[in-house]
Structures are given as C-alpha cells and as structure tokens.
Amino acid sequence: MTVPPDKARRRQLRDQYKRADQERRAAVLPIGREQLAALVDFVDGLVLSEGCDHTLRHARSWAEGHDLDWTPVAAGLAELGGYCDCEVVMNCDPEDVFG
C-alpha cells in the first residue's frame, strides 16, 4: 500500500518542523543534554524535599556549583518555560529539549 503524496508531504513537513523546534530549543541553552538532565534531577530532588519558593534558587545553586555562567543558563531556562525551580522540573525535560 502506498501513501498518497499529500499525506507523505504533510508527514515530511511535520517531521521537519519538529526537528527545527528541537534544534531551536536546544540552542537556547548553553549546556548539553547530560548537564540539563543533571540540573533537572538536582532541582527536582530539592523541590520535592523543600518545595518551590518561586525562584530559580536551586537551579542557580546547581549552575554555580558547576562553574557555569548563571545569566545565559537562566535565560535559556526561561526561554523553555523554567521561570522558577518547579517550572524547570515541569518544562525543561531533556527529552523534550534535545529529542
């Protein structure tokens, strides 16, 4: 069974859009997949134990502990919807960002 050309073209365009969106999302962060996963895991553990005070306190602590410049990390997290620690956990999943 063959796929009609219009359906195949729509699928191709959808896949291109998804790849471009992932590339755009990954480009806003000055860290890679493994570092983002470590950051999210670190923040998640602290949010579970201490709660979220609606700041990026735990994310900043992680970044500074890894000798990363906080300003571009914070800007990248915000671009992905991570405006506070609990939003980092909910919105900055490495699988969603890097595919």
mmCIF file as gemmi writes it, N, C-alpha and C atoms, coordinates in Angstrom:
data_model
loop_
_atom_site.group_PDB
_atom_site.id
_atom_site.type_symbol
_atom_site.label_atom_id
_atom_site.label_alt_id
_atom_site.label_comp_id
_atom_site.label_asym_id
_atom_site.label_entity_id
_atom_site.label_seq_id
_atom_site.pdbx_PDB_ins_code
_atom_site.Cartn_x
_atom_site.Cartn_y
_atom_site.Cartn_z
_atom_site.occupancy
_atom_site.B_iso_or_equiv
_atom_site.pdbx_formal_charge
_atom_site.auth_seq_id
_atom_site.auth_asym_id
_atom_site.pdbx_PDB_model_num
ATOM 1 N N . MET Axp A 1 ? 0.829 -1.165 0 1 0 ? 1 A 1
ATOM 2 C CA . MET Axp A 1 ? 0 0 0 1 0 ? 1 A 1
ATOM 3 C C . MET Axp A 1 ? 0.887 1.246 0 1 0 ? 1 A 1
ATOM 4 N N . THR Axp A 2 ? 0.596 2.17 -0.865 1 0 ? 2 A 1
ATOM 5 C CA . THR Axp A 2 ? 1.389 3.386 -0.956 1 0 ? 2 A 1
ATOM 6 C C . THR Axp A 2 ? 0.692 4.527 -0.222 1 0 ? 2 A 1
ATOM 7 N N . VAL Axp A 3 ? 1.498 5.474 0.189 1 0 ? 3 A 1
ATOM 8 C CA . VAL Axp A 3 ? 0.974 6.641 0.889 1 0 ? 3 A 1
ATOM 9 C C . VAL Axp A 3 ? 0.701 7.73 -0.149 1 0 ? 3 A 1
ATOM 10 N N . PRO Axp A 4 ? -0.474 8.309 -0.13 1 0 ? 4 A 1
ATOM 11 C CA . PRO Axp A 4 ? -0.761 9.388 -1.076 1 0 ? 4 A 1
ATOM 12 C C . PRO Axp A 4 ? 0.266 10.519 -0.938 1 0 ? 4 A 1
ATOM 13 N N . PRO Axp A 5 ? 0.64 11.169 -2.022 1 0 ? 5 A 1
ATOM 14 C CA . PRO Axp A 5 ? 1.679 12.206 -1.97 1 0 ? 5 A 1
ATOM 15 C C . PRO Axp A 5 ? 1.375 13.327 -0.979 1 0 ? 5 A 1
ATOM 16 N N . ASP Axp A 6 ? 0.131 13.755 -0.879 1 0 ? 6 A 1
ATOM 17 C CA . ASP Axp A 6 ? -0.197 14.831 0.055 1 0 ? 6 A 1
ATOM 18 C C . ASP Axp A 6 ? 0.035 14.406 1.5 1 0 ? 6 A 1
ATOM 19 N N . LYS Axp A 7 ? -0.334 13.198 1.818 1 0 ? 7 A 1
ATOM 20 C CA . LYS Axp A 7 ? -0.154 12.704 3.185 1 0 ? 7 A 1
ATOM 21 C C . LYS Axp A 7 ? 1.338 12.557 3.498 1 0 ? 7 A 1
ATOM 22 N N . ALA Axp A 8 ? 2.095 12.036 2.559 1 0 ? 8 A 1
ATOM 23 C CA . ALA Axp A 8 ? 3.535 11.88 2.753 1 0 ? 8 A 1
ATOM 24 C C . ALA Axp A 8 ? 4.203 13.245 2.904 1 0 ? 8 A 1
ATOM 25 N N . ARG Axp A 9 ? 3.781 14.206 2.13 1 0 ? 9 A 1
ATOM 26 C CA . ARG Axp A 9 ? 4.355 15.554 2.207 1 0 ? 9 A 1
ATOM 27 C C . ARG Axp A 9 ? 4.02 16.203 3.55 1 0 ? 9 A 1
ATOM 28 N N . ARG Axp A 10 ? 2.796 16.031 4.016 1 0 ? 10 A 1
ATOM 29 C CA . ARG Axp A 10 ? 2.413 16.585 5.329 1 0 ? 10 A 1
ATOM 30 C C . ARG Axp A 10 ? 3.259 15.956 6.434 1 0 ? 10 A 1
ATOM 31 N N . ARG Axp A 11 ? 3.472 14.662 6.339 1 0 ? 11 A 1
ATOM 32 C CA . ARG Axp A 11 ? 4.302 13.972 7.337 1 0 ? 11 A 1
ATOM 33 C C . ARG Axp A 11 ? 5.733 14.516 7.304 1 0 ? 11 A 1
ATOM 34 N N . GLN Axp A 12 ? 6.262 14.696 6.112 1 0 ? 12 A 1
ATOM 35 C CA . GLN Axp A 12 ? 7.617 15.227 5.966 1 0 ? 12 A 1
ATOM 36 C C . GLN Axp A 12 ? 7.717 16.642 6.554 1 0 ? 12 A 1
ATOM 37 N N . LEU Axp A 13 ? 6.747 17.478 6.261 1 0 ? 13 A 1
ATOM 38 C CA . LEU Axp A 13 ? 6.75 18.841 6.793 1 0 ? 13 A 1
ATOM 39 C C . LEU Axp A 13 ? 6.625 18.853 8.313 1 0 ? 13 A 1
ATOM 40 N N . ARG Axp A 14 ? 5.771 17.971 8.856 1 0 ? 14 A 1
ATOM 41 C CA . ARG Axp A 14 ? 5.612 17.869 10.308 1 0 ? 14 A 1
ATOM 42 C C . ARG Axp A 14 ? 6.925 17.452 10.961 1 0 ? 14 A 1
ATOM 43 N N . ASP Axp A 15 ? 7.597 16.462 10.38 1 0 ? 15 A 1
ATOM 44 C CA . ASP Axp A 15 ? 8.861 15.993 10.939 1 0 ? 15 A 1
ATOM 45 C C . ASP Axp A 15 ? 9.929 17.079 10.875 1 0 ? 15 A 1
ATOM 46 N N . GLN Axp A 16 ? 9.967 17.829 9.78 1 0 ? 16 A 1
ATOM 47 C CA . GLN Axp A 16 ? 10.921 18.933 9.659 1 0 ? 16 A 1
ATOM 48 C C . GLN Axp A 16 ? 10.649 19.997 10.713 1 0 ? 16 A 1
ATOM 49 N N . TYR Axp A 17 ? 9.379 20.299 10.923 1 0 ? 17 A 1
ATOM 50 C CA . TYR Axp A 17 ? 9.01 21.289 11.928 1 0 ? 17 A 1
ATOM 51 C C . TYR Axp A 17 ? 9.448 20.828 13.315 1 0 ? 17 A 1
ATOM 52 N N . LYS Axp A 18 ? 9.201 19.564 13.638 1 0 ? 18 A 1
ATOM 53 C CA . LYS Axp A 18 ? 9.582 19.041 14.956 1 0 ? 18 A 1
ATOM 54 C C . LYS Axp A 18 ? 11.092 19.104 15.155 1 0 ? 18 A 1
ATOM 55 N N . ARG Axp A 19 ? 11.86 18.733 14.127 1 0 ? 19 A 1
ATOM 56 C CA . ARG Axp A 19 ? 13.318 18.79 14.232 1 0 ? 19 A 1
ATOM 57 C C . ARG Axp A 19 ? 13.793 20.229 14.417 1 0 ? 19 A 1
ATOM 58 N N . ALA Axp A 20 ? 13.241 21.138 13.646 1 0 ? 20 A 1
ATOM 59 C CA . ALA Axp A 20 ? 13.629 22.549 13.756 1 0 ? 20 A 1
ATOM 60 C C . ALA Axp A 20 ? 13.285 23.102 15.134 1 0 ? 20 A 1
ATOM 61 N N . ASP Axp A 21 ? 12.139 22.712 15.681 1 0 ? 21 A 1
ATOM 62 C CA . ASP Axp A 21 ? 11.74 23.18 17.007 1 0 ? 21 A 1
ATOM 63 C C . ASP Axp A 21 ? 12.686 22.637 18.067 1 0 ? 21 A 1
ATOM 64 N N . GLN Axp A 22 ? 13.065 21.376 17.965 1 0 ? 22 A 1
ATOM 65 C CA . GLN Axp A 22 ? 14.012 20.802 18.93 1 0 ? 22 A 1
ATOM 66 C C . GLN Axp A 22 ? 15.365 21.491 18.823 1 0 ? 22 A 1
ATOM 67 N N . GLU Axp A 23 ? 15.82 21.757 17.606 1 0 ? 23 A 1
ATOM 68 C CA . GLU Axp A 23 ? 17.1 22.437 17.428 1 0 ? 23 A 1
ATOM 69 C C . GLU Axp A 23 ? 17.053 23.842 18.024 1 0 ? 23 A 1
ATOM 70 N N . ARG Axp A 24 ? 15.931 24.542 17.824 1 0 ? 24 A 1
ATOM 71 C CA . ARG Axp A 24 ? 15.774 25.881 18.367 1 0 ? 24 A 1
ATOM 72 C C . ARG Axp A 24 ? 15.791 25.84 19.895 1 0 ? 24 A 1
ATOM 73 N N . ARG Axp A 25 ? 15.063 24.883 20.469 1 0 ? 25 A 1
ATOM 74 C CA . ARG Axp A 25 ? 15.001 24.772 21.929 1 0 ? 25 A 1
ATOM 75 C C . ARG Axp A 25 ? 16.37 24.425 22.506 1 0 ? 25 A 1
ATOM 76 N N . ALA Axp A 26 ? 17.098 23.536 21.862 1 0 ? 26 A 1
ATOM 77 C CA . ALA Axp A 26 ? 18.42 23.145 22.356 1 0 ? 26 A 1
ATOM 78 C C . ALA Axp A 26 ? 19.415 24.302 22.245 1 0 ? 26 A 1
ATOM 79 N N . ALA Axp A 27 ? 19.25 25.135 21.228 1 0 ? 27 A 1
ATOM 80 C CA . ALA Axp A 27 ? 20.19 26.237 21.006 1 0 ? 27 A 1
ATOM 81 C C . ALA Axp A 27 ? 20.094 27.333 22.059 1 0 ? 27 A 1
ATOM 82 N N . VAL Axp A 28 ? 18.988 27.434 22.774 1 0 ? 28 A 1
ATOM 83 C CA . VAL Axp A 28 ? 18.839 28.496 23.773 1 0 ? 28 A 1
ATOM 84 C C . VAL Axp A 28 ? 19.601 28.185 25.056 1 0 ? 28 A 1
ATOM 85 N N . LEU Axp A 29 ? 20.031 26.954 25.225 1 0 ? 29 A 1
ATOM 86 C CA . LEU Axp A 29 ? 20.74 26.566 26.447 1 0 ? 29 A 1
ATOM 87 C C . LEU Axp A 29 ? 22.246 26.477 26.203 1 0 ? 29 A 1
ATOM 88 N N . PRO Axp A 30 ? 23.035 27.014 27.121 1 0 ? 30 A 1
ATOM 89 C CA . PRO Axp A 30 ? 24.486 26.888 26.994 1 0 ? 30 A 1
ATOM 90 C C . PRO Axp A 30 ? 25.012 25.575 27.596 1 0 ? 30 A 1
ATOM 91 N N . ILE Axp A 31 ? 24.124 24.623 27.822 1 0 ? 31 A 1
ATOM 92 C CA . ILE Axp A 31 ? 24.515 23.324 28.376 1 0 ? 31 A 1
ATOM 93 C C . ILE Axp A 31 ? 23.931 22.225 27.492 1 0 ? 31 A 1
ATOM 94 N N . GLY Axp A 32 ? 24.508 21.045 27.592 1 0 ? 32 A 1
ATOM 95 C CA . GLY Axp A 32 ? 24.057 19.918 26.793 1 0 ? 32 A 1
ATOM 96 C C . GLY Axp A 32 ? 23.018 19.069 27.512 1 0 ? 32 A 1
ATOM 97 N N . ARG Axp A 33 ? 22.648 17.984 26.838 1 0 ? 33 A 1
ATOM 98 C CA . ARG Axp A 33 ? 21.614 17.079 27.353 1 0 ? 33 A 1
ATOM 99 C C . ARG Axp A 33 ? 21.964 16.529 28.739 1 0 ? 33 A 1
ATOM 100 N N . GLU Axp A 34 ? 23.188 16.039 28.909 1 0 ? 34 A 1
ATOM 101 C CA . GLU Axp A 34 ? 23.561 15.414 30.177 1 0 ? 34 A 1
ATOM 102 C C . GLU Axp A 34 ? 23.546 16.42 31.315 1 0 ? 34 A 1
ATOM 103 N N . GLN Axp A 35 ? 24.031 17.633 31.045 1 0 ? 35 A 1
ATOM 104 C CA . GLN Axp A 35 ? 24.024 18.656 32.085 1 0 ? 35 A 1
ATOM 105 C C . GLN Axp A 35 ? 22.598 19.083 32.418 1 0 ? 35 A 1
ATOM 106 N N . LEU Axp A 36 ? 21.754 19.217 31.396 1 0 ? 36 A 1
ATOM 107 C CA . LEU Axp A 36 ? 20.36 19.586 31.664 1 0 ? 36 A 1
ATOM 108 C C . LEU Axp A 36 ? 19.675 18.496 32.486 1 0 ? 36 A 1
ATOM 109 N N . ALA Axp A 37 ? 19.937 17.243 32.154 1 0 ? 37 A 1
ATOM 110 C CA . ALA Axp A 37 ? 19.34 16.141 32.917 1 0 ? 37 A 1
ATOM 111 C C . ALA Axp A 37 ? 19.802 16.189 34.366 1 0 ? 37 A 1
ATOM 112 N N . ALA Axp A 38 ? 21.088 16.459 34.581 1 0 ? 38 A 1
ATOM 113 C CA . ALA Axp A 38 ? 21.615 16.545 35.945 1 0 ? 38 A 1
ATOM 114 C C . ALA Axp A 38 ? 20.999 17.732 36.687 1 0 ? 38 A 1
ATOM 115 N N . LEU Axp A 39 ? 20.86 18.864 36.014 1 0 ? 39 A 1
ATOM 116 C CA . LEU Axp A 39 ? 20.256 20.045 36.628 1 0 ? 39 A 1
ATOM 117 C C . LEU Axp A 39 ? 18.817 19.755 37.033 1 0 ? 39 A 1
ATOM 118 N N . VAL Axp A 40 ? 18.043 19.188 36.121 1 0 ? 40 A 1
ATOM 119 C CA . VAL Axp A 40 ? 16.63 18.897 36.407 1 0 ? 40 A 1
ATOM 120 C C . VAL Axp A 40 ? 16.516 17.901 37.556 1 0 ? 40 A 1
ATOM 121 N N . ASP Axp A 41 ? 17.347 16.864 37.554 1 0 ? 41 A 1
ATOM 122 C CA . ASP Axp A 41 ? 17.31 15.887 38.649 1 0 ? 41 A 1
ATOM 123 C C . ASP Axp A 41 ? 17.643 16.537 39.994 1 0 ? 41 A 1
ATOM 124 N N . PHE Axp A 42 ? 18.662 17.383 39.996 1 0 ? 42 A 1
ATOM 125 C CA . PHE Axp A 42 ? 19.07 18.076 41.212 1 0 ? 42 A 1
ATOM 126 C C . PHE Axp A 42 ? 17.929 18.955 41.731 1 0 ? 42 A 1
ATOM 127 N N . VAL Axp A 43 ? 17.377 19.769 40.832 1 0 ? 43 A 1
ATOM 128 C CA . VAL Axp A 43 ? 16.296 20.68 41.215 1 0 ? 43 A 1
ATOM 129 C C . VAL Axp A 43 ? 15.061 19.898 41.652 1 0 ? 43 A 1
ATOM 130 N N . ASP Axp A 44 ? 14.741 18.83 40.959 1 0 ? 44 A 1
ATOM 131 C CA . ASP Axp A 44 ? 13.572 18.018 41.297 1 0 ? 44 A 1
ATOM 132 C C . ASP Axp A 44 ? 13.674 17.491 42.726 1 0 ? 44 A 1
ATOM 133 N N . GLY Axp A 45 ? 14.832 16.964 43.075 1 0 ? 45 A 1
ATOM 134 C CA . GLY Axp A 45 ? 15.006 16.442 44.428 1 0 ? 45 A 1
ATOM 135 C C . GLY Axp A 45 ? 14.811 17.508 45.497 1 0 ? 45 A 1
ATOM 136 N N . LEU Axp A 46 ? 15.332 18.701 45.24 1 0 ? 46 A 1
ATOM 137 C CA . LEU Axp A 46 ? 15.199 19.776 46.218 1 0 ? 46 A 1
ATOM 138 C C . LEU Axp A 46 ? 13.78 20.339 46.259 1 0 ? 46 A 1
ATOM 139 N N . VAL Axp A 47 ? 13.124 20.409 45.121 1 0 ? 47 A 1
ATOM 140 C CA . VAL Axp A 47 ? 11.734 20.881 45.111 1 0 ? 47 A 1
ATOM 141 C C . VAL Axp A 47 ? 10.855 19.892 45.874 1 0 ? 47 A 1
ATOM 142 N N . LEU Axp A 48 ? 11.123 18.611 45.717 1 0 ? 48 A 1
ATOM 143 C CA . LEU Axp A 48 ? 10.341 17.611 46.457 1 0 ? 48 A 1
ATOM 144 C C . LEU Axp A 48 ? 10.559 17.717 47.963 1 0 ? 48 A 1
ATOM 145 N N . SER Axp A 49 ? 11.794 17.954 48.366 1 0 ? 49 A 1
ATOM 146 C CA . SER Axp A 49 ? 12.077 17.983 49.799 1 0 ? 49 A 1
ATOM 147 C C . SER Axp A 49 ? 11.831 19.346 50.441 1 0 ? 49 A 1
ATOM 148 N N . GLU Axp A 50 ? 12.07 20.431 49.696 1 0 ? 50 A 1
ATOM 149 C CA . GLU Axp A 50 ? 11.975 21.767 50.283 1 0 ? 50 A 1
ATOM 150 C C . GLU Axp A 50 ? 10.845 22.612 49.704 1 0 ? 50 A 1
ATOM 151 N N . GLY Axp A 51 ? 10.292 22.173 48.596 1 0 ? 51 A 1
ATOM 152 C CA . GLY Axp A 51 ? 9.268 22.962 47.924 1 0 ? 51 A 1
ATOM 153 C C . GLY Axp A 51 ? 9.877 24.011 47.009 1 0 ? 51 A 1
ATOM 154 N N . CYS Axp A 52 ? 9.02 24.739 46.34 1 0 ? 52 A 1
ATOM 155 C CA . CYS Axp A 52 ? 9.458 25.784 45.42 1 0 ? 52 A 1
ATOM 156 C C . CYS Axp A 52 ? 9.094 27.136 46.019 1 0 ? 52 A 1
ATOM 157 N N . ASP Axp A 53 ? 10.073 28.035 46.062 1 0 ? 53 A 1
ATOM 158 C CA . ASP Axp A 53 ? 9.808 29.383 46.578 1 0 ? 53 A 1
ATOM 159 C C . ASP Axp A 53 ? 9.594 30.38 45.422 1 0 ? 53 A 1
ATOM 160 N N . HIS Axp A 54 ? 9.326 29.847 44.252 1 0 ? 54 A 1
ATOM 161 C CA . HIS Axp A 54 ? 9.037 30.632 43.048 1 0 ? 54 A 1
ATOM 162 C C . HIS Axp A 54 ? 10.223 31.461 42.576 1 0 ? 54 A 1
ATOM 163 N N . THR Axp A 55 ? 11.42 30.914 42.823 1 0 ? 55 A 1
ATOM 164 C CA . THR Axp A 55 ? 12.654 31.487 42.289 1 0 ? 55 A 1
ATOM 165 C C . THR Axp A 55 ? 13.423 30.356 41.614 1 0 ? 55 A 1
ATOM 166 N N . LEU Axp A 56 ? 14.569 30.675 41.079 1 0 ? 56 A 1
ATOM 167 C CA . LEU Axp A 56 ? 15.459 29.671 40.49 1 0 ? 56 A 1
ATOM 168 C C . LEU Axp A 56 ? 16.629 29.389 41.435 1 0 ? 56 A 1
ATOM 169 N N . ARG Axp A 57 ? 16.355 29.438 42.712 1 0 ? 57 A 1
ATOM 170 C CA . ARG Axp A 57 ? 17.404 29.276 43.727 1 0 ? 57 A 1
ATOM 171 C C . ARG Axp A 57 ? 18.17 27.968 43.554 1 0 ? 57 A 1
ATOM 172 N N . HIS Axp A 58 ? 17.462 26.866 43.404 1 0 ? 58 A 1
ATOM 173 C CA . HIS Axp A 58 ? 18.126 25.558 43.298 1 0 ? 58 A 1
ATOM 174 C C . HIS Axp A 58 ? 18.845 25.418 41.952 1 0 ? 58 A 1
ATOM 175 N N . ALA Axp A 59 ? 18.238 25.894 40.897 1 0 ? 59 A 1
ATOM 176 C CA . ALA Axp A 59 ? 18.88 25.833 39.578 1 0 ? 59 A 1
ATOM 177 C C . ALA Axp A 59 ? 20.155 26.67 39.585 1 0 ? 59 A 1
ATOM 178 N N . ARG Axp A 60 ? 20.08 27.837 40.188 1 0 ? 60 A 1
ATOM 179 C CA . ARG Axp A 60 ? 21.262 28.704 40.256 1 0 ? 60 A 1
ATOM 180 C C . ARG Axp A 60 ? 22.368 28.035 41.075 1 0 ? 60 A 1
ATOM 181 N N . SER Axp A 61 ? 21.995 27.413 42.172 1 0 ? 61 A 1
ATOM 182 C CA . SER Axp A 61 ? 22.967 26.717 43.005 1 0 ? 61 A 1
ATOM 183 C C . SER Axp A 61 ? 23.674 25.625 42.203 1 0 ? 61 A 1
ATOM 184 N N . TRP Axp A 62 ? 22.899 24.865 41.43 1 0 ? 62 A 1
ATOM 185 C CA . TRP Axp A 62 ? 23.491 23.812 40.608 1 0 ? 62 A 1
ATOM 186 C C . TRP Axp A 62 ? 24.452 24.413 39.59 1 0 ? 62 A 1
ATOM 187 N N . ALA Axp A 63 ? 24.025 25.453 38.885 1 0 ? 63 A 1
ATOM 188 C CA . ALA Axp A 63 ? 24.862 26.069 37.843 1 0 ? 63 A 1
ATOM 189 C C . ALA Axp A 63 ? 26.157 26.614 38.429 1 0 ? 63 A 1
ATOM 190 N N . GLU Axp A 64 ? 26.042 27.327 39.525 1 0 ? 64 A 1
ATOM 191 C CA . GLU Axp A 64 ? 27.239 27.898 40.148 1 0 ? 64 A 1
ATOM 192 C C . GLU Axp A 64 ? 28.158 26.809 40.686 1 0 ? 64 A 1
ATOM 193 N N . GLY Axp A 65 ? 27.577 25.716 41.164 1 0 ? 65 A 1
ATOM 194 C CA . GLY Axp A 65 ? 28.378 24.586 41.631 1 0 ? 65 A 1
ATOM 195 C C . GLY Axp A 65 ? 29.107 23.865 40.515 1 0 ? 65 A 1
ATOM 196 N N . HIS Axp A 66 ? 28.679 24.102 39.281 1 0 ? 66 A 1
ATOM 197 C CA . HIS Axp A 66 ? 29.333 23.505 38.112 1 0 ? 66 A 1
ATOM 198 C C . HIS Axp A 66 ? 30.103 24.552 37.303 1 0 ? 66 A 1
ATOM 199 N N . ASP Axp A 67 ? 30.404 25.677 37.958 1 0 ? 67 A 1
ATOM 200 C CA . ASP Axp A 67 ? 31.191 26.765 37.351 1 0 ? 67 A 1
ATOM 201 C C . ASP Axp A 67 ? 30.628 27.24 36.019 1 0 ? 67 A 1
ATOM 202 N N . LEU Axp A 68 ? 29.294 27.332 35.938 1 0 ? 68 A 1
ATOM 203 C CA . LEU Axp A 68 ? 28.637 27.836 34.737 1 0 ? 68 A 1
ATOM 204 C C . LEU Axp A 68 ? 28.196 29.273 34.961 1 0 ? 68 A 1
ATOM 205 N N . ASP Axp A 69 ? 28.276 30.077 33.923 1 0 ? 69 A 1
ATOM 206 C CA . ASP Axp A 69 ? 27.796 31.454 33.992 1 0 ? 69 A 1
ATOM 207 C C . ASP Axp A 69 ? 26.271 31.415 34.113 1 0 ? 69 A 1
ATOM 208 N N . TRP Axp A 70 ? 25.749 31.93 35.214 1 0 ? 70 A 1
ATOM 209 C CA . TRP Axp A 70 ? 24.331 31.811 35.518 1 0 ? 70 A 1
ATOM 210 C C . TRP Axp A 70 ? 23.437 32.568 34.54 1 0 ? 70 A 1
ATOM 211 N N . THR Axp A 71 ? 23.836 33.719 34.074 1 0 ? 71 A 1
ATOM 212 C CA . THR Axp A 71 ? 22.966 34.555 33.247 1 0 ? 71 A 1
ATOM 213 C C . THR Axp A 71 ? 22.488 33.834 31.988 1 0 ? 71 A 1
ATOM 214 N N . PRO Axp A 72 ? 23.367 33.23 31.181 1 0 ? 72 A 1
ATOM 215 C CA . PRO Axp A 72 ? 22.858 32.524 29.993 1 0 ? 72 A 1
ATOM 216 C C . PRO Axp A 72 ? 22.074 31.254 30.333 1 0 ? 72 A 1
ATOM 217 N N . VAL Axp A 73 ? 22.428 30.596 31.433 1 0 ? 73 A 1
ATOM 218 C CA . VAL Axp A 73 ? 21.663 29.413 31.844 1 0 ? 73 A 1
ATOM 219 C C . VAL Axp A 73 ? 20.248 29.836 32.233 1 0 ? 73 A 1
ATOM 220 N N . ALA Axp A 74 ? 20.128 30.898 33.02 1 0 ? 74 A 1
ATOM 221 C CA . ALA Axp A 74 ? 18.816 31.393 33.44 1 0 ? 74 A 1
ATOM 222 C C . ALA Axp A 74 ? 17.992 31.832 32.237 1 0 ? 74 A 1
ATOM 223 N N . ALA Axp A 75 ? 18.623 32.506 31.284 1 0 ? 75 A 1
ATOM 224 C CA . ALA Axp A 75 ? 17.904 32.952 30.085 1 0 ? 75 A 1
ATOM 225 C C . ALA Axp A 75 ? 17.405 31.758 29.28 1 0 ? 75 A 1
ATOM 226 N N . GLY Axp A 76 ? 18.228 30.724 29.155 1 0 ? 76 A 1
ATOM 227 C CA . GLY Axp A 76 ? 17.816 29.526 28.429 1 0 ? 76 A 1
ATOM 228 C C . GLY Axp A 76 ? 16.681 28.798 29.12 1 0 ? 76 A 1
ATOM 229 N N . LEU Axp A 77 ? 16.76 28.676 30.432 1 0 ? 77 A 1
ATOM 230 C CA . LEU Axp A 77 ? 15.682 28.023 31.178 1 0 ? 77 A 1
ATOM 231 C C . LEU Axp A 77 ? 14.381 28.806 31.026 1 0 ? 77 A 1
ATOM 232 N N . ALA Axp A 78 ? 14.462 30.129 31.105 1 0 ? 78 A 1
ATOM 233 C CA . ALA Axp A 78 ? 13.263 30.955 30.95 1 0 ? 78 A 1
ATOM 234 C C . ALA Axp A 78 ? 12.664 30.783 29.556 1 0 ? 78 A 1
ATOM 235 N N . GLU Axp A 79 ? 13.502 30.717 28.551 1 0 ? 79 A 1
ATOM 236 C CA . GLU Axp A 79 ? 13.021 30.525 27.171 1 0 ? 79 A 1
ATOM 237 C C . GLU Axp A 79 ? 12.261 29.21 27.032 1 0 ? 79 A 1
ATOM 238 N N . LEU Axp A 80 ? 12.628 28.234 27.85 1 0 ? 80 A 1
ATOM 239 C CA . LEU Axp A 80 ? 11.961 26.93 27.819 1 0 ? 80 A 1
ATOM 240 C C . LEU Axp A 80 ? 10.777 26.857 28.786 1 0 ? 80 A 1
ATOM 241 N N . GLY Axp A 81 ? 10.509 27.942 29.497 1 0 ? 81 A 1
ATOM 242 C CA . GLY Axp A 81 ? 9.386 27.953 30.426 1 0 ? 81 A 1
ATOM 243 C C . GLY Axp A 81 ? 9.783 27.683 31.861 1 0 ? 81 A 1
ATOM 244 N N . GLY Axp A 82 ? 11.068 27.685 32.144 1 0 ? 82 A 1
ATOM 245 C CA . GLY Axp A 82 ? 11.543 27.442 33.505 1 0 ? 82 A 1
ATOM 246 C C . GLY Axp A 82 ? 11.811 28.739 34.239 1 0 ? 82 A 1
ATOM 247 N N . TYR Axp A 83 ? 10.744 29.383 34.71 1 0 ? 83 A 1
ATOM 248 C CA . TYR Axp A 83 ? 10.871 30.67 35.395 1 0 ? 83 A 1
ATOM 249 C C . TYR Axp A 83 ? 11.106 30.52 36.89 1 0 ? 83 A 1
ATOM 250 N N . CYS Axp A 84 ? 10.863 29.346 37.421 1 0 ? 84 A 1
ATOM 251 C CA . CYS Axp A 84 ? 11.177 29.042 38.816 1 0 ? 84 A 1
ATOM 252 C C . CYS Axp A 84 ? 11.557 27.56 38.867 1 0 ? 84 A 1
ATOM 253 N N . ASP Axp A 85 ? 12.007 27.104 40.022 1 0 ? 85 A 1
ATOM 254 C CA . ASP Axp A 85 ? 12.507 25.736 40.125 1 0 ? 85 A 1
ATOM 255 C C . ASP Axp A 85 ? 11.473 24.68 39.75 1 0 ? 85 A 1
ATOM 256 N N . CYS Axp A 86 ? 10.232 24.837 40.196 1 0 ? 86 A 1
ATOM 257 C CA . CYS Axp A 86 ? 9.243 23.805 39.866 1 0 ? 86 A 1
ATOM 258 C C . CYS Axp A 86 ? 8.927 23.814 38.367 1 0 ? 86 A 1
ATOM 259 N N . GLU Axp A 87 ? 9.001 24.983 37.728 1 0 ? 87 A 1
ATOM 260 C CA . GLU Axp A 87 ? 8.777 25.037 36.286 1 0 ? 87 A 1
ATOM 261 C C . GLU Axp A 87 ? 9.955 24.447 35.515 1 0 ? 87 A 1
ATOM 262 N N . VAL Axp A 88 ? 11.159 24.539 36.066 1 0 ? 88 A 1
ATOM 263 C CA . VAL Axp A 88 ? 12.308 23.873 35.441 1 0 ? 88 A 1
ATOM 264 C C . VAL Axp A 88 ? 12.036 22.376 35.378 1 0 ? 88 A 1
ATOM 265 N N . VAL Axp A 89 ? 11.554 21.827 36.476 1 0 ? 89 A 1
ATOM 266 C CA . VAL Axp A 89 ? 11.263 20.393 36.529 1 0 ? 89 A 1
ATOM 267 C C . VAL Axp A 89 ? 10.164 20.026 35.534 1 0 ? 89 A 1
ATOM 268 N N . MET Axp A 90 ? 9.133 20.848 35.452 1 0 ? 90 A 1
ATOM 269 C CA . MET Axp A 90 ? 7.986 20.523 34.596 1 0 ? 90 A 1
ATOM 270 C C . MET Axp A 90 ? 8.219 20.831 33.116 1 0 ? 90 A 1
ATOM 271 N N . ASN Axp A 91 ? 8.998 21.864 32.795 1 0 ? 91 A 1
ATOM 272 C CA . ASN Axp A 91 ? 9.058 22.351 31.422 1 0 ? 91 A 1
ATOM 273 C C . ASN Axp A 91 ? 10.388 22.139 30.713 1 0 ? 91 A 1
ATOM 274 N N . CYS Axp A 92 ? 11.413 21.69 31.414 1 0 ? 92 A 1
ATOM 275 C CA . CYS Axp A 92 ? 12.74 21.608 30.816 1 0 ? 92 A 1
ATOM 276 C C . CYS Axp A 92 ? 13.256 20.175 30.717 1 0 ? 92 A 1
ATOM 277 N N . ASP Axp A 93 ? 12.388 19.262 30.396 1 0 ? 93 A 1
ATOM 278 C CA . ASP Axp A 93 ? 12.761 17.853 30.233 1 0 ? 93 A 1
ATOM 279 C C . ASP Axp A 93 ? 13.753 17.708 29.082 1 0 ? 93 A 1
ATOM 280 N N . PRO Axp A 94 ? 14.921 17.117 29.334 1 0 ? 94 A 1
ATOM 281 C CA . PRO Axp A 94 ? 15.911 16.951 28.265 1 0 ? 94 A 1
ATOM 282 C C . PRO Axp A 94 ? 15.381 16.223 27.031 1 0 ? 94 A 1
ATOM 283 N N . GLU Axp A 95 ? 14.467 15.293 27.224 1 0 ? 95 A 1
ATOM 284 C CA . GLU Axp A 95 ? 13.884 14.581 26.078 1 0 ? 95 A 1
ATOM 285 C C . GLU Axp A 95 ? 13.092 15.526 25.193 1 0 ? 95 A 1
ATOM 286 N N . ASP Axp A 96 ? 12.385 16.467 25.797 1 0 ? 96 A 1
ATOM 287 C CA . ASP Axp A 96 ? 11.619 17.435 25.026 1 0 ? 96 A 1
ATOM 288 C C . ASP Axp A 96 ? 12.542 18.445 24.35 1 0 ? 96 A 1
ATOM 289 N N . VAL Axp A 97 ? 13.596 18.814 25.026 1 0 ? 97 A 1
ATOM 290 C CA . VAL Axp A 97 ? 14.506 19.842 24.506 1 0 ? 97 A 1
ATOM 291 C C . VAL Axp A 97 ? 15.412 19.271 23.42 1 0 ? 97 A 1
ATOM 292 N N . PHE Axp A 98 ? 16.014 18.125 23.679 1 0 ? 98 A 1
ATOM 293 C CA . PHE Axp A 98 ? 17.021 17.581 22.77 1 0 ? 98 A 1
ATOM 294 C C . PHE Axp A 98 ? 16.502 16.445 21.892 1 0 ? 98 A 1
ATOM 295 N N . GLY Axp A 99 ? 15.333 15.976 22.193 1 0 ? 99 A 1
ATOM 296 C CA . GLY Axp A 99 ? 14.747 14.892 21.376 1 0 ? 99 A 1
ATOM 297 C C . GLY Axp A 99 ? 15.237 13.526 21.741 1 0 ? 99 A 1
